[in-house]
Amino acid sequence: MKGVVPLEKAHDTDIFGSKAVGLGQAIRDGLPVPPGIALAGPVVEAVASREMRATRAVAKAARPLGLPLAVRSSAVDEDGADASFAGQHVTLLNVKSDEELADALREVWWSANSDSAITYRRRVGVYQRPSVGVVVQALLDPDTAGVMFTRNPVTGADERIIEASWGLGEAVVSGRVIPDNYRVDPSGAVLSRTPGRKTLAIRNAPGGGTVDEELVPELVEQLCLDDGQLEALNGLARRCEEIYGPARDIEWAFAGGSLYLLQCRAVTRAGP
């Protein structure tokens, strides 16, 4: 079906959105991205409208990815340097069936058309109706995950700022924990390590969705990244800057001993 392609074949941001195209470029350049598919906005809208042809086509395209799945918005105008729609458009994790996938696509579409999302769009000067592309990927079961800025987003210093916690990175992104904080020089030297307070880990739930797992006391303030992992993250930051340009905001995860790139976007500039 037109508008449903493997992630590595997503080239046009006007069709698939910057998130899908960025991840597709990362795959083409050999970065460690979980496999996935990109859905154009009209396909997502068709599924949201319960058109069976589109719903069946998406389910068929997603089947080779296996289960469970992660479903994330890739709206055409989200995640630029001047605006990020993080928190406006929902992400659905641990989707475990064709029916749940269709429901997840409807939920993402409606989140992008919600009153709060439309109000945010107007506040940042975006007035047209959103074209809600979506990325569907194989879902990892991370040991640790988080975010990394390839430049210090506050001072502009040439250093990596890494925030990390146990389990899925949503615990960090949503502010549910105080993550560990690391500052790493581009040469690889670790400038500082500051333990956070990680009272919970978000994990994949057996029946679908996610569950909050209370952590044992010894893990709450234990640093969750070692030197080898920090070196791998520094290497990922270097490659992302080579491919996308400077000042990247990266979501990452370690699962099964391997590092994966989940998202790479421009650092959002603060408004006046």
Beta strands, then each sheet from edge to edge (+ up, - down):
strand 1: 4-6
strand 2: 36-39
strand 3: 69-73
strand 4: 91-95
strand 5: 134-138
strand 6: 144-149
strand 7: 160-166
strand 8: 180-184
strand 9: 190-194
strand 10: 200-204
strand 11: 210-214
strand 12: 248-255
strand 13: 258-266
sheet 1: 1+ 2- 5+ 3- 4+
sheet 2: 9+ 8- 7+ 6- 12+ 13-
sheet 3: 10+ 11-
end
